[in-house]
Amino acid sequence: MQSQFLRLENCACWHGCVLAYGHFNTIHPGHIRYLRHARGLGEKFVVALIGDNTISYAFQQEERAEALCLLGIADAVLLLESDELKAAIKALRPEILVLGNEFKDKAEIQTTLVQQRQQGGTVQFHAGDIHYATADLLSGSERDLRQQRCSLFQTACRRQAIKKGQLLDSIDSWGTTRLIVLGDTIVDQYAACEAIGMSAEAPVVVVRELEHKNFIGGAAVVAAHISALGAKCDLISVVGADSTAELVRQELAVQGIGDGLSTDPSRPTTFKKRYVVENQKLFRVSRLEEHNLDADVEDQVITQLQKLAPNAQGIVVSDFVYGVVTPHVLEVVHQLAEQHNLLLFGDLQCSSQVGSVTRFEKFSLLCPNEREARLALQDKDSGLEQLSQRLLQITGSERLVMKLGPEGFIAYDRKPDGLLSNQAFPALSVNPLDVAGAGDSLLALFATGLASGQAMMPTAALACCMAALAVETMGNTPISATALRRSLQEIFQP
């Protein structure tokens, strides 16, 4: 659908429409949710687009209007001279005015809302429906969707003036970077099974295990990704006095990762077994302990940090809330960062544990997913922009990656003047084989790129490609720099 451009003087035929409003400087999935919600409220849908005479936007109104048109959601885009929403309401007489939740408590818009209601219309505040899955494959072929997402990726790169050669050169510069990864080590076992049928004794599925394969996960796979990308890496973690720990040590040695593991006989090495039938996971069994470290083991972790910090550019904290990253350990991380001028990168995963990313204060980068951010802030209603800015404000962190699952992610960067800029990047993989570990690959790439001195947005472009590669195989397989280069060449093909 091609949207029509309107001016205030030619709005008569759009009376009774649904009206949305904003600047839409950089369109991201939060905007799309909001627009799709408004689209479903009536037959005629118009977006009033704030003009260039208000403040200085990164993109001119013409470019922003074109981006809105390409979405194919609105019937028309009303081009305002500045932000004269009152004039738009008077000209359009909308049946419903839909505003983002951030407008609810703004005093300056209250008279505008009174005007809308006096004209017989209603007002809705909405941030757009929140989904953690996608139904895109129901509306297009896999090939078409892949091409569409590659196009979105290339558009994001053009908006940020990112070139393919620049990204390839960045990969070559990672060899001198050294990082410390701190967090919970996990061993993931995937058991390939054959479905036999239903049990006659109880309503349960019966499977026969054919074979299994072990992968290092958690903080260990973050370290493995960093090493495979060409940077140097040391892993500081805690394992049990068991055979699973020996498997971890052997894998670290094979991949050239520094072994900073401490042994705690009171807790087994965290082990998760997934049963898979024809690439479909049936269920997972976890063997783990979640209590915080004893004082002696905690001291061993801190000693390792103090030993390795002087030679590193950054510390990556991969916290699964299994007890390794204690409050005292985190306090020491901050002290070492200040003492040695280290960057701090944090990801706290609490899909089945109790934790909050807000414990990571004054980090260089945070990488939560939307659900984790909403749980941490106890906020289910705000739009993505409002949610992200509030999280940055509360934690005092410099940058943010808001992971959106099948919608990709939004990268937030702080400019020298303190203002935030953002750019959405799509999920390049249309039909992923295994999404477990995608966040680990993102964290590893962002840490490697930023610690080597790269800017945020080129690093985000590389992370977008990295995550797509990570979900194409079953299990946590480290992504190499060679595979990343090959992916870039394919995406940027003419």
N, C-alpha and C positions, 0 to 999 in steps of 0.2 A: 504494500500500500504506500503510495506517495503522498506525503503530507502537503497541505496547502498553506502558503504563507499569508498571514492577515495583517492588516493595520487597523487601528482603532476606528477609522472612518468607514470600514467595509465589513462590519461584524453583524449586521442586521439578520442575516440568514442563519446565524448560529445561536439565536436565542434559545434558551432551555437546554444548553449543553452541559456537560460536566467539564469543569475548569480546574486545571492544575497550574502550579506557579513555581518558578525558581530561576536560578541562573544557569544550572547544568553546565558548570565550567568544565569538569571532567566527569563524564558519565561512567558510573560504576554499577555493579549489581544492585546496590541499595536503591538507586534511582529507578532502575528497571522494575523492581518489585513495586515501588510506589506508583509508577506509571501504569503498570498492568492492572493494579488494583483499581485505579481511577477509570481505566478503560472499560472495566467490567460493570461500571455503575450506570451506564446510559448508552444511547445509540450514537450521540455526537460527542466527541472528546477533543478539547482544545487545550494546548499548553501555552500559558503566557510566559514569555521568555524575557527576563530582565535585560535591559539595554546596556550599552557601553558607557553611558554617561553617569553611572552611579559610582562604581569603584573600578580599579584597573584589574581586569580578569586576564588569565593567561591566554585565553582565546577570544577573538572578536565574536560579536553576536552572530554574524553570518556563518562562522565556522561552527558555533554551538548549535545554531538552528539546523545546519546541515547534518550534524551528528544526531540530533533528535529525529530528523526525517528518516535517516537510515535505519533507525530502530523499527520503523513501520508500526508504531503503537498509536500515535495520535492522528486524528483526522486533519488537524490544522495546528499551526504554530503562530501565535500572536506575537509580533515583534514590537516590544515596548521601547519607548525612547529611553526611559530610565527604569524605575520600579513602580510605575503608577498602577498598582493593582486595583485601586478604587475606580479608576477610569475604565479598566478592563471589565470590572463587574457591572458598571453602569452600561457599557456598550453591549456586552454579551448577555446580560441578565441570566446567568447560569442557574440551572436547577440545583446543582450541587457544586460547592467549592471544596476541593480536596487539598489540604495542606499537610506538610510533614509534621510529625509530633513536636519538632523543635519550635514550632510557632505557637504552641498552646499557651505558653506563659509570657509571650512577648507583648508588653504593654502597647507598643506602637501600632500593633495591628488590630487592636480591639475595636476601634471605630470602623475599620473596614469590615469586620465580621458583623457589626451591627447593621451596616449598610446592606450586606448580602441578605440578612434575615428580613430586613424591612422590605426588600424587593420580593419577598416570598420564597427565597431560596434557603437551602440548608448548608451546613458546614460540617465536613468530616476531617478529623485529624488521623492520619494513618502513615505508618512507615513502610507499608507493603508487607504482604504475607511472608513469613519466614519458613523456608524449606531447607532441609539438610540432605535432600536427594533431588534428582532431576528426572523429568519425563521427556527430555528432548528427543530421545530415540523414537517416541511415538509420532513425532511430527516431521521426521526427515530421515533419509538414509544415513548410515554411518559415514559414508564418503562425503556427502554434502555437509554434514555437521563438522567433520574434520576440516574441510576447506573453509567453512565459515569461521571456525575458531582460529585457524592460521591467519585468516584475514584480519580478525580482531587483534591478534598478536602483532601483526605487522603494522596495523594502525596505531597501536600503543607505542611501538618503537618509533614510528614517524613523529608522533606527538612529542616524544621525549628526545628527538634527534639522535636516536641510537642506530648505529650502522653495524652491519654484519662483521666487517673487518675489525671494528672496535671490540666487539665481543670475543672474537677469535684471539685477538692480541691479549685480552684480559686473561684468558685461560692460560696462556703461555707465561704469565707473570706470577703464577701461584707457587712456583717451586721454592721461593725464598721465605714463604710464610710459615709460621709455626703457631699452632693452637693447642690449648689444653681443653679436653672434654671432660666434664665432671657430671656424674649422675648415676642413675640406676642401670646396671647391666642386666640384660634379659637374654635368654636363649629361647628362640622360637622354633618349635618342631612342627613341620607340616607332614601329616600322615595321609597319603593317597589311599583312598578306600574304594571298594566296589559295593554298590547298594545291592543287598540281597532281597530285601522286602520288609514286611511288617512282622513283628513277633506275634506268635499265636498266644503267648502268655500275657502280654500287655500291649497297649497301643504305642509301641515304640518302633523306630526305624532300626533295622539290623544292617550293619555294614561289615565287610571283611577288609581288614587292613592289608594293603599290598606292599607298600614300602614307605619309608619316611626319610626326611632330610632335615638337618639342623641348620639354623641361621643365627648369627649373633644379632641381637636387637637392642632397643633402648639406646642408652648413651654409647654403647659399643658400636652400633651400626652408624651412628653419627660420626664417630671417629673413623670408621671404615670408609665412609663416603669421602671425608676430608682427605684421607690418605690416597684414595683412588683418584681424586681430582688433581693430585700432584703436590699438595702441601704436606708439611710435616706435622705430626700429631701425637700427643700423649693422652692416654685414657687414665683417669683417676676414678676408681669405683670400688665397690665391695662385693665379694663373691663368697660363697660358702666353701666349706672343706669337703668338696665332693667331686665326682667325675665330671659334672657339668662345668665346673670352674676350669678344669684342665682343658676341656674343649675350647673355652673362651681364650685361655692363654695361648693355645696352639694357633688359633685363628689370628690373634693379634700379632704373633710372630710372623706368620705367613704374609700378613698385609703390611708389615713394617711399622706397626703402631707401638709406641712406647708403653710398656706395661707398668702402670702405677696402681695395680690392684692390691687391695688389702683383703685378708681372709678373716671372716667372722664365723666361727664354728656354730654360733647360736642361730644362724639363719641359712637356709639353703640358697644356692644360686637361683634367682628367679627363673622359672621355667614355664613356658606356655605351649600347650600342644593343641593344634588345630586339626580337626578331621575334615578332609576335603573329598568330595565326590564329583568328578568331572568339573574341576575348577570352582565348584560351589562349596563354600564353607558350611558345615552343618552345625558345629558348636566348638567351643574352646574350653579346655581345662587348664587352670593356672595353679602352680605350686609356688607359694611365696610367703614371705613375712613382711609386715609393714611397719614394725616398730622402729623408732629412731635408733641410731647407732649407740652402742655403749661408749663410754668416755675414752677407753683405750683405743678402740677402732677409729673413733672420731679424731683422736690425736694423730693416728697414722695417716688419715686422709689429709689433715691440715699440714702435716710434715711434707707430704708429697707435693701439695700445692705450693708451699714455700720454696721447695727445692726447684720446681720447674718454672715458676712464674718469671724469674729474671730473663729467661731466654725466649719468652713467648710474646706474641702480639695481642693475644686475646684469650679469654676463657669462655667456653661454651657450656652453659648449664642446661642439661637435659634431665628434667626432673619428672619422674613418673610417680612421685609421692610414695615411694616405698621405703623412705627413711634415710637415704644416703645424704641428701642435701638438707642437713639440719640447720636450724637458725644460726648456730655458732659457726658452722662451715660457711654459710652464706655471708656472715659478718666478716670472716677472714677473706673471702673472695673480694668483697668491697675494699678492704684494707690493701690487699695486694694490687688491685686494679689502680687504686690511687697512687700507691708507692711506685709502681712500675709503668704507669700510663697505659694500662691494658684496656682494650674494648671488652664489653660484656654482652654476651648473646644469650637470651633465655627462652626456653620453651617448657611450659609445665602442662603435662597431659593428665587429665583427670576424667577420662571417659568412664572409669569404674572405681575411681578413688575419690577421696575428699581433699581438695586443694584449691588454691586460688593464685592466679598469675599475678595478682597485685602484691604478692610477697617479693617480687622482683622489682626493686626500686632503683631508679637512676641507671638503668641498663642502656647500652648503645642500641639494642634492638630487642623487641619482644615479638614472639610468633604465636599468638593464641589463635584458635579457631573461634568462630562466632559464638558457638555454644559455650565454650569456656569463658569467653569475655562476658557474656550475658550472666552466667552463673556467678562470676567473680564480682560483678557490679550489681547483681540482683535486679537486672533491667531487661525485661522481655519486650518492651514497647518502643524504645528509641530506634531511630534510623541508624544505619551503619555509620554515617558520618559523625553523628552525635555520640554514638557508642564509642567509636575509636578515639575521638578527641578527649572524651571523659577518661578513658583508660590511660591515655598518655599523660593527662593532667594529674591523675591520682598517683601514678607510679613515678612521674618525673622523668620518664624515659625519653630518649632522643628520637627513635624511629619505631615504626610498627609495621608488621605484616599481619593483616586480618585475613585468615584463611577461611574460605567459603565453600570448601568441598568441591562439588561438581561445577560451581560457578567461578572457580579459580581463586584469586586473592586480590586484595588491594594493598599496595605498598604506600606507606606514608613516610615522607622525608621532611626534615626540618631544615629550612633555608638559613643562611647566615643571619638574616634579620629576625629569625625566630618564628616566621610564618610556616605553616604546614602546606606541603603540596602532596598530591596523591595521584596514583595511576592504577587503574584496574588492569589485571592481566588474566586472560581466560585459562580454563583448564584445557590444555591441548589434547588430552586423551579423552576420546568420546566414550569408549566402552572399556574402562579399566579392568584388568584381570584381578588385581589385588591392591586395594587402597591403603592397607596397613603399611606404615613406613613412609608414606608420601611426605608427611610433616617432617620426619627426620631428615629426608633428603633436602627439603627446603632449608631447614636450619643449617645444615652442613654447607650448602652453597652460599647462603647469605653470610655466614661467618667467614668462610674462605675469601669471598670476594671483598667484603668490607675490611677485613683485617689486612688485606694486601694493598689497600688504599683506593679501591674502586669506589665510584659514586654509587648511590643507592639504586637509581632506576636501571642502569645497565646491569647491575647485579640482579635486580628483580627479573629482568628479561631472561637472564641465564637460569635463574631459579625456576622460572616457568617451564623451561625446556627440561630441566633436571627432574622436576616432579612428574612430568609426562613419561619420562623414561622409567622412573621408579615404579609406576603402577602397571607397567606392561609385563612384568614377570611376577610369578607367584613366590612370595618370600622376600626377605630383605637382601637383595643383591646390590653390592656397592656399585655406583655409577662412575665409570672412568671418564677422564678428560677426553679420551678418544671418542667415546660414545657421545659425549656432549657436543664435540665438534661436528660429528657426523649428523646429529640431529639439527644443529644450526644450519648446516648446508642444505638439508632437505626443506626446512621451513622457509628459508630465504630463496629458494629456487624461483627463477623468473616465471 
